[in-house]
Amino acid sequence: MPASQEEASLSDALVILDPDQTDLLRELDATFTGWGRSAGAREILPPPMYPVSDLEKFDVYVNFPHLNLVAAPLDLEAGRGKPVDGRFAAGDLGAARFGLPHATCYGAYLYYEGTRVDDNTLVTLVNRCFRNEDRFSPLRRLVSFQMREIVALGTFEHTQNVIAEFTGRIDRFARALSLDLKKVAATDPFFENDGARALLQRLSPVKYEFCRGDLAIASVNTHRNFFGERCDIRLRQGGEHAYTGCVAFGLERWLAVLDEQYGGDARQALESVRAAAQQVG
């Protein structure tokens, strides 16, 4: 890629929100967090990166290596210690021991790793997610964006009840905002591409995205007991591996569709979000 094109791509990969956009994003996050809390979720606060060995448990480097980014320190003994043409060369870097997550919910499973949980455990968390997309677009597809999630752990019935409840909330909220969202079955990144789980996924989809055009702004996900097994999370009663499911909201992506819906008027969008939130409850 020519340097001018690469610079243009990088300029689209990150965004600094203006004050009105920031107010709107905070209101959206407060709305989705409120939904979680009203359903009984407690909030946890994850770090922005994890040891590679933790993320490796979830097959992220096998199934989606192209999306992943890692963090490495500068090697001040072998490397130059300074960038050339806006980048560090591989020889300037030490071992990349930290991975940048491309989904928020990983923090919930690592938090509960090796523990026993109640049948109806529910948590909410927000984090920076990182994706090495093949193309970037302001607000729509960023290298770093914020994702709010509500994560259910416990019985399979519990995960399905949570997903059904929040599917309804998303539908009602979108209608109140006059957003035409389509619920689309999608590929679940948490399962092996060639295993029994992948076959089961094709027979019975476990991930649905809520899309406006080609942009997914929310999703509901059934993981079955994948994370329960990988993190040895077990039910307090009975001891079997916990089932998990999550509801995810890409906050900057919601900004993108509201920007289109309201002609770039973030203040008007903010008032509409507040009114819609009161209507949905």
Residue pairs with C-beta under 8 A, 6 or more apart in sequence:
1 9
3 85
9 135
9 136
10 136
12 136
12 137
12 138
13 133
13 136
13 142
13 143
13 144
14 142
14 143
14 144
15 138
15 139
15 142
15 252
17 25
17 255
18 266
20 266
20 267
20 270
21 255
21 266
23 266
23 267
23 270
24 255
24 258
24 266
24 269
24 270
24 273
25 146
25 251
25 252
25 254
25 255
27 270
27 273
27 274
27 277
28 249
28 251
28 254
28 255
28 273
29 126
29 146
29 148
29 249
29 251
31 173
31 273
31 277
32 148
32 150
32 249
33 43
33 124
33 126
33 148
34 277
35 150
35 166
35 169
36 43
36 122
36 124
36 150
37 43
37 124
38 281
39 122
39 150
39 162
39 165
39 166
40 120
40 122
41 122
41 123
41 124
41 150
42 122
42 123
42 124
43 123
43 124
43 125
44 107
44 108
44 111
44 123
44 124
44 125
45 125
46 104
46 106
46 107
46 108
46 110
46 111
46 125
46 127
47 107
48 100
48 101
48 127
48 128
49 71
49 98
49 99
49 100
49 101
50 98
50 99
50 101
50 106
50 107
50 110
51 97
51 98
51 99
52 61
52 70
52 96
52 97
52 98
52 99
54 99
54 106
54 110
55 61
55 68
55 99
55 101
55 106
56 99
57 230
57 231
58 106
58 109
58 190
58 227
58 230
59 190
59 192
60 67
60 68
60 99
60 102
60 189
61 68
61 99
62 192
63 189
63 191
63 192
63 193
64 102
64 189
66 132
66 134
67 102
67 131
67 132
67 133
68 99
68 100
68 102
68 130
68 132
69 99
69 100
69 130
69 131
69 132
69 143
70 96
70 98
70 99
70 100
71 96
71 98
71 99
71 100
72 93
72 94
72 95
72 96
72 97
72 98
73 93
73 94
74 81
74 88
74 92
74 93
74 94
75 91
75 92
75 93
75 94
78 91
78 92
79 88
79 89
79 91
79 92
79 93
80 88
80 89
80 92
81 92
100 128
100 130
101 107
101 127
101 129
101 130
102 129
102 130
102 131
103 129
103 147
103 149
103 189
103 248
104 125
104 126
104 127
104 129
104 147
104 148
104 149
104 248
105 125
105 149
105 151
105 221
105 244
105 246
105 248
107 125
107 127
108 123
108 125
108 149
108 151
108 153
108 244
108 246
109 151
109 227
109 230
109 231
109 233
109 244
110 231
111 123
112 121
112 153
112 231
112 233
112 242
113 231
113 232
113 233
114 231
114 232
114 233
115 233
115 234
116 233
116 234
116 235
116 236
116 239
117 153
117 154
117 233
117 234
117 235
117 236
117 242
118 154
118 235
118 236
119 154
119 155
119 158
119 235
119 236
119 237
120 152
120 154
120 155
120 158
121 152
121 153
121 154
121 158
121 242
122 150
122 151
122 152
122 153
122 162
123 150
123 151
123 153
124 148
124 149
124 150
124 151
125 148
125 149
125 151
126 146
126 147
126 148
126 149
126 251
127 146
127 147
128 144
128 145
128 146
129 144
129 145
129 146
129 147
130 143
130 144
131 141
131 142
131 143
131 145
132 143
133 141
133 142
133 143
135 141
136 142
136 143
138 256
139 252
139 253
139 255
139 256
139 259
140 215
140 252
140 253
140 256
142 252
145 250
145 251
145 252
145 253
146 250
146 251
146 252
147 248
147 249
147 250
147 251
148 248
148 249
148 251
149 246
149 247
149 248
149 249
150 162
150 166
150 246
150 247
151 244
151 245
151 246
152 158
152 159
152 162
152 163
152 244
152 245
152 246
153 159
153 228
153 233
153 242
153 243
153 244
154 235
154 242
154 243
155 235
155 242
155 243
156 224
156 243
158 243
159 222
159 223
159 243
159 244
159 245
160 222
160 245
162 245
162 247
163 220
163 221
163 222
163 245
163 247
166 220
166 247
167 183
167 208
167 220
169 280
170 181
170 210
170 218
170 220
170 247
171 181
171 183
172 279
172 280
173 276
173 277
173 280
174 180
174 181
174 210
176 275
176 276
176 279
176 280
177 258
177 261
177 272
177 273
177 276
178 261
179 212
179 257
179 258
179 261
180 212
181 210
181 211
181 212
181 217
181 218
182 210
182 211
182 212
183 208
183 209
183 210
183 211
184 208
184 209
184 210
184 211
184 216
185 205
185 207
185 208
186 205
186 207
186 208
186 209
186 216
186 219
187 201
187 207
188 201
188 205
188 206
188 207
188 221
188 222
188 223
190 221
190 223
190 226
190 227
191 197
191 198
191 201
191 206
191 226
192 198
197 224
197 226
200 206
200 224
201 207
206 221
206 222
206 223
206 224
207 219
207 220
207 221
207 222
208 219
208 220
208 221
209 216
209 218
209 219
210 216
210 217
210 218
210 219
211 217
212 257
212 260
215 253
215 256
215 257
216 250
216 253
217 249
217 250
217 253
217 254
217 256
217 257
218 247
218 248
218 249
218 250
218 254
219 247
219 248
220 245
220 246
220 247
220 248
221 245
221 246
221 247
221 248
222 245
223 243
223 244
223 245
223 246
224 243
224 244
225 240
225 241
225 242
225 243
225 244
226 244
227 233
227 242
227 244
228 234
228 241
228 242
228 243
228 244
229 241
232 241
233 241
233 242
233 244
234 240
234 241
234 242
235 241
235 242
255 266
258 266
258 269
258 272
258 273
259 266
259 269
261 269
262 268
262 269
262 272
